[in-house]
Amino acid sequence: MDSFSSSSVVGLGAVDPKLQHFIKAETQKQRFQQLVHQMTELCWEKCMDKPGPKLDSRAEACFVNCVERFIDTSQFILNRLEQTQKSKPVFSESLSD
Amino acid sequence: MEGGFGSDFGGSGSGKLDPGLIMEQVKVQIAVANAQELLQRMTDKCFRKCIGKPGGSLDNSEQKCIAMCMDRYMDAWNTVSRAYNSRLQRERANL
């Protein structure tokens, strides 16, 4: 899905600082929302068996862990990429590790 | 998100654009887009969980399953939202 793009109002933001601030804030909020959508989808696959009358504590804990581990994974990837970038640049044949 | 912005940017022909009105309209459009996204993913997940071999109609058990699934998906979404928010705040506190 094409998430809300700020490019169509960026011209307006250039003149009005209030709009500029608004765009920044909304963009950040959207990024948050998008990640929640994405993680909910992913973690649903990992944590949900058969939908019951309520979210039991085990499933809830799984969702919380899932979010944490997803963020950890994202950070891990960024950090390692940064490290491997120093020895070998990204766009080389040896990227497949 | 289809359509993007509405054609009326709160100018109403006067030639002047009201930023306040634009912001309100944009907020509404964002909310709509988020609701659509949520529904799309929910439908996908609940179809997968609740519908086996597609029959000639949705039987009672399937409908009950879908209803429960919707509620659980919302619970999951809220849990994820809270957990993510906590993590972000923790990260910010560590900076």
N, CA and C atoms of all chains as a GROMACS GRO file, in nm:
protein
  576
    1MET      N    1   0.085  -0.120   0.000
    1MET     CA    2   0.000   0.000   0.000
    1MET      C    3   0.087   0.123   0.000
    2ASP      N    4   0.049   0.219  -0.075
    2ASP     CA    5   0.126   0.342  -0.080
    2ASP      C    6   0.092   0.424   0.043
    3SER      N    7   0.178   0.424   0.140
    3SER     CA    8   0.148   0.497   0.263
    3SER      C    9   0.148   0.646   0.234
    4PHE      N   10   0.089   0.718   0.323
    4PHE     CA   11   0.071   0.861   0.306
    4PHE      C   12   0.202   0.928   0.267
    5SER      N   13   0.203   0.993   0.154
    5SER     CA   14   0.325   1.057   0.108
    5SER      C   15   0.316   1.205   0.132
    6SER      N   16   0.422   1.260   0.184
    6SER     CA   17   0.419   1.403   0.216
    6SER      C   18   0.459   1.487   0.098
    7SER      N   19   0.498   1.423  -0.013
    7SER     CA   20   0.552   1.501  -0.124
    7SER      C   21   0.449   1.595  -0.184
    8SER      N   22   0.321   1.561  -0.172
    8SER     CA   23   0.222   1.649  -0.234
    8SER      C   24   0.200   1.777  -0.154
    9VAL      N   25   0.238   1.781  -0.028
    9VAL     CA   26   0.220   1.906   0.047
    9VAL      C   27   0.353   1.973   0.078
   10VAL      N   28   0.462   1.912   0.027
   10VAL     CA   29   0.591   1.966   0.069
   10VAL      C   30   0.610   2.108   0.018
   11GLY      N   31   0.546   2.138  -0.094
   11GLY     CA   32   0.553   2.274  -0.147
   11GLY      C   33   0.491   2.372  -0.050
   12LEU      N   34   0.376   2.334   0.008
   12LEU     CA   35   0.311   2.420   0.105
   12LEU      C   36   0.395   2.433   0.231
   13GLY      N   37   0.457   2.322   0.270
   13GLY     CA   38   0.537   2.322   0.392
   13GLY      C   39   0.655   2.416   0.382
   14ALA      N   40   0.700   2.438   0.259
   14ALA     CA   41   0.816   2.522   0.239
   14ALA      C   42   0.787   2.666   0.279
   15VAL      N   43   0.660   2.708   0.272
   15VAL     CA   44   0.631   2.846   0.307
   15VAL      C   45   0.576   2.859   0.449
   16ASP      N   46   0.500   2.760   0.493
   16ASP     CA   47   0.436   2.771   0.624
   16ASP      C   48   0.503   2.678   0.724
   17PRO      N   49   0.570   2.734   0.824
   17PRO     CA   50   0.639   2.650   0.922
   17PRO      C   51   0.544   2.560   1.001
   18LYS      N   52   0.421   2.609   1.021
   18LYS     CA   53   0.325   2.526   1.094
   18LYS      C   54   0.293   2.398   1.016
   19LEU      N   55   0.278   2.415   0.885
   19LEU     CA   56   0.253   2.299   0.799
   19LEU      C   57   0.373   2.205   0.798
   20GLN      N   58   0.490   2.267   0.796
   20GLN     CA   59   0.612   2.188   0.795
   20GLN      C   60   0.620   2.099   0.919
   21HIS      N   61   0.590   2.159   1.031
   21HIS     CA   62   0.592   2.083   1.156
   21HIS      C   63   0.487   1.974   1.154
   22PHE      N   64   0.372   2.010   1.101
   22PHE     CA   65   0.262   1.914   1.091
   22PHE      C   66   0.302   1.794   1.006
   23ILE      N   67   0.366   1.823   0.892
   23ILE     CA   68   0.408   1.715   0.802
   23ILE      C   69   0.506   1.623   0.872
   24LYS      N   70   0.602   1.684   0.942
   24LYS     CA   71   0.702   1.602   1.013
   24LYS      C   72   0.636   1.512   1.116
   25ALA      N   73   0.546   1.573   1.193
   25ALA     CA   74   0.479   1.496   1.299
   25ALA      C   75   0.395   1.383   1.242
   26GLU      N   76   0.318   1.414   1.138
   26GLU     CA   77   0.230   1.313   1.080
   26GLU      C   78   0.310   1.202   1.012
   27THR      N   79   0.420   1.240   0.948
   27THR     CA   80   0.505   1.139   0.885
   27THR      C   81   0.559   1.041   0.988
   28GLN      N   82   0.602   1.096   1.100
   28GLN     CA   83   0.654   1.011   1.206
   28GLN      C   84   0.546   0.920   1.261
   29LYS      N   85   0.426   0.977   1.280
   29LYS     CA   86   0.314   0.897   1.329
   29LYS      C   87   0.281   0.785   1.232
   30GLN      N   88   0.287   0.815   1.103
   30GLN     CA   89   0.257   0.716   1.002
   30GLN      C   90   0.359   0.603   1.000
   31ARG      N   91   0.484   0.638   1.019
   31ARG     CA   92   0.588   0.537   1.023
   31ARG      C   93   0.560   0.441   1.138
   32PHE      N   94   0.521   0.498   1.251
   32PHE     CA   95   0.485   0.416   1.367
   32PHE      C   96   0.369   0.324   1.333
   33GLN      N   97   0.264   0.381   1.278
   33GLN     CA   98   0.145   0.303   1.243
   33GLN      C   99   0.180   0.190   1.147
   34GLN      N  100   0.259   0.220   1.046
   34GLN     CA  101   0.296   0.119   0.947
   34GLN      C  102   0.368   0.001   1.012
   35LEU      N  103   0.458   0.033   1.104
   35LEU     CA  104   0.530  -0.073   1.173
   35LEU      C  105   0.438  -0.156   1.261
   36VAL      N  106   0.344  -0.090   1.326
   36VAL     CA  107   0.248  -0.165   1.407
   36VAL      C  108   0.169  -0.260   1.318
   37HIS      N  109   0.124  -0.211   1.203
   37HIS     CA  110   0.054  -0.299   1.108
   37HIS      C  111   0.140  -0.418   1.070
   38GLN      N  112   0.264  -0.388   1.034
   38GLN     CA  113   0.355  -0.492   0.987
   38GLN      C  114   0.384  -0.595   1.097
   39MET      N  115   0.416  -0.545   1.217
   39MET     CA  116   0.449  -0.636   1.326
   39MET      C  117   0.328  -0.717   1.372
   40THR      N  118   0.212  -0.654   1.373
   40THR     CA  119   0.091  -0.729   1.410
   40THR      C  120   0.071  -0.847   1.316
   41GLU      N  121   0.090  -0.820   1.186
   41GLU     CA  122   0.074  -0.925   1.088
   41GLU      C  123   0.174  -1.039   1.108
   42LEU      N  124   0.302  -1.001   1.125
   42LEU     CA  125   0.407  -1.100   1.144
   42LEU      C  126   0.386  -1.179   1.272
   43CYS      N  127   0.360  -1.107   1.380
   43CYS     CA  128   0.350  -1.172   1.511
   43CYS      C  129   0.224  -1.256   1.522
   44TRP      N  130   0.122  -1.218   1.450
   44TRP     CA  131   0.000  -1.300   1.446
   44TRP      C  132   0.032  -1.440   1.398
   45GLU      N  133   0.115  -1.448   1.296
   45GLU     CA  134   0.155  -1.578   1.243
   45GLU      C  135   0.230  -1.660   1.346
   46LYS      N  136   0.310  -1.592   1.426
   46LYS     CA  137   0.394  -1.664   1.521
   46LYS      C  138   0.324  -1.694   1.654
   47CYS      N  139   0.228  -1.613   1.690
   47CYS     CA  140   0.176  -1.618   1.827
   47CYS      C  141   0.032  -1.666   1.839
   48MET      N  142  -0.038  -1.668   1.730
   48MET     CA  143  -0.180  -1.698   1.737
   48MET      C  144  -0.210  -1.834   1.678
   49ASP      N  145  -0.272  -1.921   1.759
   49ASP     CA  146  -0.318  -2.048   1.702
   49ASP      C  147  -0.461  -2.030   1.653
   50LYS      N  148  -0.556  -2.075   1.736
   50LYS     CA  149  -0.695  -2.060   1.699
   50LYS      C  150  -0.752  -1.941   1.776
   51PRO      N  151  -0.814  -1.847   1.709
   51PRO     CA  152  -0.869  -1.730   1.781
   51PRO      C  153  -0.973  -1.774   1.884
   52GLY      N  154  -0.950  -1.735   2.011
   52GLY     CA  155  -1.040  -1.773   2.118
   52GLY      C  156  -1.124  -1.656   2.164
   53PRO      N  157  -1.195  -1.676   2.276
   53PRO     CA  158  -1.281  -1.569   2.328
   53PRO      C  159  -1.203  -1.450   2.384
   54LYS      N  160  -1.076  -1.474   2.417
   54LYS     CA  161  -0.992  -1.360   2.455
   54LYS      C  162  -0.845  -1.391   2.427
   55LEU      N  163  -0.763  -1.288   2.435
   55LEU     CA  164  -0.620  -1.306   2.413
   55LEU      C  165  -0.557  -1.357   2.542
   56ASP      N  166  -0.520  -1.485   2.545
   56ASP     CA  167  -0.467  -1.538   2.671
   56ASP      C  168  -0.327  -1.483   2.699
   57SER      N  169  -0.284  -1.498   2.824
   57SER     CA  170  -0.161  -1.433   2.870
   57SER      C  171  -0.039  -1.483   2.795
   58ARG      N  172  -0.043  -1.611   2.752
   58ARG     CA  173   0.071  -1.664   2.679
   58ARG      C  174   0.085  -1.597   2.543
   59ALA      N  175  -0.029  -1.582   2.476
   59ALA     CA  176  -0.028  -1.517   2.345
   59ALA      C  177   0.014  -1.372   2.358
   60GLU      N  178  -0.038  -1.305   2.461
   60GLU     CA  179  -0.004  -1.165   2.484
   60GLU      C  180   0.147  -1.149   2.505
   61ALA      N  181   0.203  -1.236   2.589
   61ALA     CA  182   0.348  -1.231   2.614
   61ALA      C  183   0.425  -1.256   2.485
   62CYS      N  184   0.373  -1.347   2.404
   62CYS     CA  185   0.438  -1.377   2.276
   62CYS      C  186   0.441  -1.254   2.187
   63PHE      N  187   0.328  -1.180   2.182
   63PHE     CA  188   0.325  -1.059   2.101
   63PHE      C  189   0.427  -0.957   2.149
   64VAL      N  190   0.435  -0.940   2.280
   64VAL     CA  191   0.530  -0.843   2.336
   64VAL      C  192   0.673  -0.883   2.299
   65ASN      N  193   0.706  -1.011   2.323
   65ASN     CA  194   0.839  -1.060   2.286
   65ASN      C  195   0.867  -1.043   2.137
   66CYS      N  196   0.765  -1.072   2.061
   66CYS     CA  197   0.778  -1.064   1.915
   66CYS      C  198   0.818  -0.923   1.871
   67VAL      N  199   0.751  -0.823   1.929
   67VAL     CA  200   0.783  -0.684   1.897
   67VAL      C  201   0.928  -0.653   1.932
   68GLU      N  202   0.966  -0.691   2.054
   68GLU     CA  203   1.102  -0.664   2.102
   68GLU      C  204   1.205  -0.731   2.011
   69ARG      N  205   1.182  -0.856   1.977
   69ARG     CA  206   1.277  -0.930   1.894
   69ARG      C  207   1.281  -0.875   1.752
   70PHE      N  208   1.170  -0.827   1.705
   70PHE     CA  209   1.168  -0.766   1.571
   70PHE      C  210   1.256  -0.642   1.568
   71ILE      N  211   1.240  -0.557   1.671
   71ILE     CA  212   1.323  -0.436   1.679
   71ILE      C  213   1.470  -0.475   1.694
   72ASP      N  214   1.496  -0.576   1.779
   72ASP     CA  215   1.633  -0.625   1.795
   72ASP      C  216   1.691  -0.670   1.661
   73THR      N  217   1.609  -0.743   1.587
   73THR     CA  218   1.654  -0.793   1.456
   73THR      C  219   1.688  -0.678   1.364
   74SER      N  220   1.602  -0.579   1.363
   74SER     CA  221   1.623  -0.463   1.277
   74SER      C  222   1.753  -0.392   1.315
   75GLN      N  223   1.775  -0.374   1.444
   75GLN     CA  224   1.897  -0.308   1.490
   75GLN      C  225   2.019  -0.392   1.461
   76PHE      N  226   2.006  -0.522   1.481
   76PHE     CA  227   2.117  -0.613   1.454
   76PHE      C  228   2.161  -0.601   1.309
   77ILE      N  229   2.063  -0.602   1.220
   77ILE     CA  230   2.091  -0.594   1.077
   77ILE      C  231   2.162  -0.464   1.044
   78LEU      N  232   2.112  -0.355   1.098
   78LEU     CA  233   2.175  -0.225   1.072
   78LEU      C  234   2.318  -0.221   1.123
   79ASN      N  235   2.336  -0.269   1.247
   79ASN     CA  236   2.470  -0.267   1.305
   79ASN      C  237   2.568  -0.352   1.226
   80ARG      N  238   2.524  -0.475   1.193
   80ARG     CA  239   2.614  -0.564   1.122
   80ARG      C  240   2.646  -0.512   0.983
   81LEU      N  241   2.545  -0.455   0.919
   81LEU     CA  242   2.567  -0.398   0.787
   81LEU      C  243   2.669  -0.287   0.794
   82GLU      N  244   2.658  -0.207   0.900
   82GLU     CA  245   2.753  -0.098   0.918
   82GLU      C  246   2.894  -0.152   0.936
   83GLN      N  247   2.905  -0.261   1.012
   83GLN     CA  248   3.037  -0.321   1.034
   83GLN      C  249   3.095  -0.378   0.907
   84THR      N  250   3.013  -0.456   0.838
   84THR     CA  251   3.064  -0.521   0.717
   84THR      C  252   3.089  -0.420   0.607
   85GLN      N  253   3.021  -0.305   0.617
   85GLN     CA  254   3.044  -0.198   0.520
   85GLN      C  255   3.187  -0.147   0.529
   86LYS      N  256   3.239  -0.147   0.651
   86LYS     CA  257   3.374  -0.092   0.670
   86LYS      C  258   3.478  -0.178   0.600
   87SER      N  259   3.462  -0.310   0.608
   87SER     CA  260   3.561  -0.397   0.545
   87SER      C  261   3.530  -0.418   0.397
   88LYS      N  262   3.402  -0.439   0.367
   88LYS     CA  263   3.367  -0.454   0.227
   88LYS      C  264   3.240  -0.375   0.195
   89PRO      N  265   3.243  -0.294   0.091
   89PRO     CA  266   3.127  -0.210   0.059
   89PRO      C  267   3.007  -0.295   0.020
   90VAL      N  268   2.887  -0.237   0.035
   90VAL     CA  269   2.763  -0.312   0.018
   90VAL      C  270   2.749  -0.370  -0.121
   91PHE      N  271   2.775  -0.287  -0.219
   91PHE     CA  272   2.747  -0.334  -0.355
   91PHE      C  273   2.866  -0.404  -0.416
   92SER      N  274   2.904  -0.513  -0.348
   92SER     CA  275   3.009  -0.597  -0.406
   92SER      C  276   2.954  -0.738  -0.417
   93GLU      N  277   3.023  -0.826  -0.490
   93GLU     CA  278   2.973  -0.963  -0.509
   93GLU      C  279   2.972  -1.040  -0.381
   94SER      N  280   3.057  -0.998  -0.285
   94SER     CA  281   3.070  -1.077  -0.163
   94SER      C  282   2.964  -1.046  -0.060
   95LEU      N  283   2.856  -0.980  -0.100
   95LEU     CA  284   2.752  -0.945  -0.004
   95LEU      C  285   2.681  -1.068   0.050
   96SER      N  286   2.660  -1.168  -0.036
   96SER     CA  287   2.591  -1.289   0.008
   96SER      C  288   2.678  -1.361   0.107
   97ASP      N  289   2.639  -1.350   0.236
   97ASP     CA  290   2.726  -1.403   0.342
   97ASP      C  291   2.664  -1.527   0.406
   98MET      N  292  -0.348   0.372  -0.071
   98MET     CA  293  -0.456   0.466  -0.044
   98MET      C  294  -0.496   0.534  -0.173
   99GLU      N  295  -0.618   0.512  -0.212
   99GLU     CA  296  -0.662   0.568  -0.340
   99GLU      C  297  -0.706   0.712  -0.322
  100GLY      N  298  -0.696   0.785  -0.427
  100GLY     CA  299  -0.753   0.919  -0.427
  100GLY      C  300  -0.660   1.020  -0.366
  101GLY      N  301  -0.582   0.979  -0.265
  101GLY     CA  302  -0.492   1.077  -0.205
  101GLY      C  303  -0.571   1.192  -0.148
  102PHE      N  304  -0.537   1.306  -0.181
  102PHE     CA  305  -0.606   1.423  -0.126
  102PHE      C  306  -0.735   1.452  -0.201
  103GLY      N  307  -0.829   1.507  -0.129
  103GLY     CA  308  -0.948   1.556  -0.197
  103GLY      C  309  -0.911   1.678  -0.276
  104SER      N  310  -0.995   1.716  -0.367
  104SER     CA  311  -0.959   1.827  -0.454
  104SER      C  312  -0.978   1.960  -0.383
  105ASP      N  313  -1.056   1.962  -0.276
  105ASP     CA  314  -1.082   2.088  -0.208
  105ASP      C  315  -0.982   2.105  -0.095
  106PHE      N  316  -0.890   2.195  -0.109
  106PHE     CA  317  -0.791   2.216  -0.006
  106PHE      C  318  -0.832   2.327   0.089
  107GLY      N  319  -0.960   2.342   0.110
  107GLY     CA  320  -1.006   2.445   0.202
  107GLY      C  321  -0.990   2.583   0.144
  108GLY      N  322  -0.978   2.590   0.011
  108GLY     CA  323  -0.961   2.722  -0.051
  108GLY      C  324  -1.095   2.785  -0.085
  109SER      N  325  -1.189   2.701  -0.118
  109SER     CA  326  -1.326   2.742  -0.154
  109SER      C  327  -1.329   2.859  -0.250
  110GLY      N  328  -1.236   2.853  -0.346
  110GLY     CA  329  -1.243   2.949  -0.456
  110GLY      C  330  -1.189   3.087  -0.423
  111SER      N  331  -1.158   3.115  -0.298
  111SER     CA  332  -1.111   3.249  -0.265
  111SER      C  333  -0.966   3.269  -0.306
  112GLY      N  334  -0.895   3.156  -0.338
  112GLY     CA  335  -0.756   3.169  -0.378
  112GLY      C  336  -0.662   3.156  -0.260
  113LYS      N  337  -0.713   3.164  -0.138
  113LYS     CA  338  -0.626   3.149  -0.021
  113LYS      C  339  -0.645   3.010   0.039
  114LEU      N  340  -0.535   2.950   0.078
  114LEU     CA  341  -0.541   2.817   0.138
  114LEU      C  342  -0.537   2.827   0.289
  115ASP      N  343  -0.631   2.762   0.356
  115ASP     CA  344  -0.635   2.764   0.501
  115ASP      C  345  -0.557   2.644   0.553
  116PRO      N  346  -0.440   2.667   0.614
  116PRO     CA  347  -0.358   2.554   0.661
  116PRO      C  348  -0.431   2.470   0.765
  117GLY      N  349  -0.508   2.533   0.850
  117GLY     CA  350  -0.579   2.457   0.953
  117GLY      C  351  -0.674   2.357   0.893
  118LEU      N  352  -0.746   2.400   0.789
  118LEU     CA  353  -0.841   2.311   0.725
  118LEU      C  354  -0.771   2.198   0.652
  119ILE      N  355  -0.659   2.234   0.587
  119ILE     CA  356  -0.581   2.132   0.517
  119ILE      C  357  -0.536   2.025   0.616
  120MET      N  358  -0.486   2.071   0.729
  120MET     CA  359  -0.435   1.976   0.830
  120MET      C  360  -0.547   1.884   0.877
  121GLU      N  361  -0.663   1.941   0.898
  121GLU     CA  362  -0.775   1.858   0.943
  121GLU      C  363  -0.812   1.754   0.838
  122GLN      N  364  -0.819   1.797   0.713
  122GLN     CA  365  -0.855   1.706   0.604
  122GLN      C  366  -0.751   1.596   0.590
  123VAL      N  367  -0.623   1.635   0.602
  123VAL     CA  368  -0.516   1.537   0.590
  123VAL      C  369  -0.526   1.434   0.704
  124LYS      N  370  -0.553   1.484   0.824
  124LYS     CA  371  -0.565   1.391   0.937
  124LYS      C  372  -0.676   1.290   0.914
  125VAL      N  373  -0.786   1.336   0.859
  125VAL     CA  374  -0.897   1.246   0.831
  125VAL      C  375  -0.855   1.140   0.728
  126GLN      N  376  -0.788   1.187   0.622
  126GLN     CA  377  -0.746   1.095   0.517
  126GLN      C  378  -0.648   0.990   0.570
  127ILE      N  379  -0.560   1.034   0.659
  127ILE     CA  380  -0.465   0.941   0.720
  127ILE      C  381  -0.540   0.836   0.803
  128ALA      N  382  -0.637   0.884   0.880
  128ALA     CA  383  -0.713   0.792   0.964
  128ALA      C  384  -0.786   0.690   0.878
  129VAL      N  385  -0.843   0.736   0.769
  129VAL     CA  386  -0.913   0.647   0.677
  129VAL      C  387  -0.817   0.542   0.620
  130ALA      N  388  -0.700   0.589   0.579
  130ALA     CA  389  -0.601   0.498   0.522
  130ALA      C  390  -0.559   0.392   0.623
  131ASN      N  391  -0.541   0.433   0.747
  131ASN     CA  392  -0.503   0.337   0.851
  131ASN      C  393  -0.612   0.235   0.877
  132ALA      N  394  -0.736   0.282   0.878
  132ALA     CA  395  -0.847   0.191   0.899
  132ALA      C  396  -0.855   0.090   0.785
  133GLN      N  397  -0.834   0.137   0.663
  133GLN     CA  398  -0.837   0.048   0.547
  133GLN      C  399  -0.728  -0.057   0.556
  134GLU      N  400  -0.610  -0.014   0.595
  134GLU     CA  401  -0.498  -0.107   0.608
  134GLU      C  402  -0.528  -0.214   0.712
  135LEU      N  403  -0.581  -0.168   0.826
  135LEU     CA  404  -0.614  -0.260   0.933
  135LEU      C  405  -0.716  -0.364   0.885
  136LEU      N  406  -0.821  -0.316   0.820
  136LEU     CA  407  -0.925  -0.405   0.772
  136LEU      C  408  -0.873  -0.505   0.670
  137GLN      N  409  -0.786  -0.457   0.583
  137GLN     CA  410  -0.730  -0.543   0.479
  137GLN      C  411  -0.652  -0.658   0.541
  138ARG      N  412  -0.567  -0.625   0.637
  138ARG     CA  413  -0.484  -0.729   0.699
  138ARG      C  414  -0.567  -0.822   0.786
  139MET      N  415  -0.664  -0.764   0.855
  139MET     CA  416  -0.753  -0.843   0.941
  139MET      C  417  -0.831  -0.944   0.857
  140THR      N  418  -0.883  -0.896   0.746
  140THR     CA  419  -0.959  -0.984   0.658
  140THR      C  420  -0.872  -1.099   0.609
  141ASP      N  421  -0.750  -1.066   0.569
  141ASP     CA  422  -0.658  -1.168   0.522
  141ASP      C  423  -0.634  -1.274   0.630
  142LYS      N  424  -0.598  -1.227   0.750
  142LYS     CA  425  -0.564  -1.320   0.857
  142LYS      C  426  -0.683  -1.404   0.898
  143CYS      N  427  -0.798  -1.342   0.910
  143CYS     CA  428  -0.916  -1.415   0.959
  143CYS      C  429  -0.971  -1.510   0.853
  144PHE      N  430  -0.955  -1.474   0.729
  144PHE     CA  431  -0.992  -1.568   0.624
  144PHE      C  432  -0.907  -1.693   0.633
  145ARG      N  433  -0.776  -1.671   0.652
  145ARG     CA  434  -0.684  -1.784   0.661
  145ARG      C  435  -0.716  -1.873   0.781
  146LYS      N  436  -0.749  -1.810   0.894
  146LYS     CA  437  -0.772  -1.888   1.016
  146LYS      C  438  -0.906  -1.960   1.015
  147CYS      N  439  -1.006  -1.898   0.955
  147CYS     CA  440  -1.143  -1.944   0.979
  147CYS      C  441  -1.209  -2.019   0.862
  148ILE      N  442  -1.159  -1.994   0.744
  148ILE     CA  443  -1.223  -2.057   0.630
  148ILE      C  444  -1.136  -2.171   0.579
  149GLY      N  445  -1.189  -2.293   0.586
  149GLY     CA  446  -1.116  -2.407   0.533
  149GLY      C  447  -1.140  -2.417   0.385
  150LYS      N  448  -1.212  -2.522   0.349
  150LYS     CA  449  -1.248  -2.533   0.209
  150LYS      C  450  -1.369  -2.444   0.185
  151PRO      N  451  -1.360  -2.348   0.096
  151PRO     CA  452  -1.472  -2.254   0.079
  151PRO      C  453  -1.597  -2.324   0.031
  152GLY      N  454  -1.706  -2.308   0.108
  152GLY     CA  455  -1.833  -2.369   0.072
  152GLY      C  456  -1.921  -2.273  -0.005
  153GLY      N  457  -2.049  -2.304  -0.007
  153GLY     CA  458  -2.143  -2.222  -0.082
  153GLY      C  459  -2.181  -2.094  -0.010
  154SER      N  460  -2.152  -2.091   0.124
  154SER     CA  461  -2.178  -1.971   0.203
  154SER      C  462  -2.097  -1.981   0.331
  155LEU      N  463  -2.098  -1.874   0.410
  155LEU     CA  464  -2.029  -1.879   0.539
  155LEU      C  465  -2.122  -1.945   0.641
  156ASP      N  466  -2.084  -2.062   0.693
  156ASP     CA  467  -2.170  -2.125   0.791
  156ASP      C  468  -2.151  -2.060   0.929
  157ASN      N  469  -2.235  -2.105   1.025
  157ASN     CA  470  -2.236  -2.041   1.158
  157ASN      C  471  -2.102  -2.045   1.227
  158SER      N  472  -2.035  -2.160   1.221
  158SER     CA  473  -1.907  -2.171   1.290
  158SER      C  474  -1.804  -2.079   1.227
  159GLU      N  475  -1.809  -2.066   1.097
  159GLU     CA  476  -1.716  -1.976   1.029
  159GLU      C  477  -1.742  -1.832   1.071
  160GLN      N  478  -1.869  -1.795   1.077
  160GLN     CA  479  -1.902  -1.658   1.115
  160GLN      C  480  -1.858  -1.629   1.258
  161LYS      N  481  -1.881  -1.726   1.346
  161LYS     CA  482  -1.840  -1.708   1.487
  161LYS      C  483  -1.689  -1.694   1.495
  162CYS      N  484  -1.620  -1.776   1.419
  162CYS     CA  485  -1.474  -1.771   1.418
  162CYS      C  486  -1.425  -1.636   1.370
  163ILE      N  487  -1.487  -1.587   1.262
  163ILE     CA  488  -1.445  -1.457   1.208
  163ILE      C  489  -1.467  -1.346   1.311
  164ALA      N  490  -1.581  -1.351   1.378
  164ALA     CA  491  -1.612  -1.249   1.480
  164ALA      C  492  -1.508  -1.250   1.591
  165MET      N  493  -1.476  -1.370   1.640
  165MET     CA  494  -1.374  -1.380   1.745
  165MET      C  495  -1.239  -1.335   1.693
  166CYS      N  496  -1.210  -1.376   1.573
  166CYS     CA  497  -1.081  -1.342   1.513
  166CYS      C  498  -1.064  -1.191   1.502
  167MET      N  499  -1.170  -1.122   1.462
  167MET     CA  500  -1.163  -0.977   1.452
  167MET      C  501  -1.126  -0.914   1.586
  168ASP      N  502  -1.194  -0.960   1.692
  168ASP     CA  503  -1.166  -0.906   1.824
  168ASP      C  504  -1.023  -0.937   1.868
  169ARG      N  505  -0.979  -1.060   1.841
  169ARG     CA  506  -0.842  -1.098   1.879
  169ARG      C  507  -0.739  -1.019   1.799
  170TYR      N  508  -0.770  -0.993   1.674
  170TYR     CA  509  -0.677  -0.916   1.592
  170TYR      C  510  -0.663  -0.775   1.647
  171MET      N  511  -0.775  -0.716   1.689
  171MET     CA  512  -0.771  -0.583   1.751
  171MET      C  513  -0.690  -0.588   1.879
  172ASP      N  514  -0.713  -0.692   1.962
  172ASP     CA  515  -0.634  -0.708   2.085
  172ASP      C  516  -0.485  -0.714   2.051
  173ALA      N  517  -0.454  -0.793   1.950
  173ALA     CA  518  -0.314  -0.810   1.909
  173ALA      C  519  -0.257  -0.676   1.864
  174TRP      N  520  -0.334  -0.606   1.782
  174TRP     CA  521  -0.288  -0.477   1.730
  174TRP      C  522  -0.258  -0.380   1.845
  175ASN      N  523  -0.349  -0.375   1.942
  175ASN     CA  524  -0.329  -0.286   2.056
  175ASN      C  525  -0.209  -0.327   2.140
  176THR      N  526  -0.193  -0.458   2.159
  176THR     CA  527  -0.078  -0.507   2.234
  176THR      C  528   0.052  -0.469   2.166
  177VAL      N  529   0.056  -0.490   2.035
  177VAL     CA  530   0.176  -0.456   1.958
  177VAL      C  531   0.203  -0.306   1.964
  178SER      N  532   0.098  -0.227   1.951
  178SER     CA  533   0.112  -0.082   1.955
  178SER      C  534   0.171  -0.037   2.088
  179ARG      N  535   0.119  -0.093   2.198
  179ARG     CA  536   0.170  -0.058   2.331
  179ARG      C  537   0.314  -0.102   2.346
  180ALA      N  538   0.343  -0.225   2.306
  180ALA     CA  539   0.479  -0.278   2.322
  180ALA      C  540   0.579  -0.196   2.241
  181TYR      N  541   0.541  -0.161   2.120
  181TYR     CA  542   0.629  -0.082   2.035
  181TYR      C  543   0.653   0.056   2.095
  182ASN      N  544   0.545   0.117   2.144
  182ASN     CA  545   0.556   0.248   2.207
  182ASN      C  546   0.650   0.243   2.327
  183SER      N  547   0.634   0.142   2.412
  183SER     CA  548   0.724   0.126   2.528
  183SER      C  549   0.868   0.115   2.485
  184ARG      N  550   0.891   0.034   2.382
  184ARG     CA  551   1.027   0.014   2.333
  184ARG      C  552   1.086   0.144   2.282
  185LEU      N  553   1.009   0.220   2.209
  185LEU     CA  554   1.056   0.348   2.157
  185LEU      C  555   1.092   0.441   2.271
  186GLN      N  556   1.008   0.445   2.374
  186GLN     CA  557   1.035   0.532   2.487
  186GLN      C  558   1.161   0.488   2.560
  187ARG      N  559   1.178   0.359   2.573
  187ARG     CA  560   1.299   0.306   2.636
  187ARG      C  561   1.422   0.345   2.557
  188GLU      N  562   1.413   0.333   2.424
  188GLU     CA  563   1.526   0.369   2.338
  188GLU      C  564   1.559   0.516   2.354
  189ARG      N  565   1.455   0.599   2.358
  189ARG     CA  566   1.477   0.742   2.370
  189ARG      C  567   1.540   0.776   2.504
  190ALA      N  568   1.499   0.705   2.609
  190ALA     CA  569   1.555   0.729   2.742
  190ALA      C  570   1.703   0.692   2.748
  191ASN      N  571   1.743   0.596   2.662
  191ASN     CA  572   1.882   0.551   2.664
  191ASN      C  573   1.975   0.638   2.581
  192LEU      N  574   1.918   0.731   2.508
  192LEU     CA  575   2.003   0.813   2.420
  192LEU      C  576   2.094   0.906   2.499
   0.00000   0.00000   0.00000
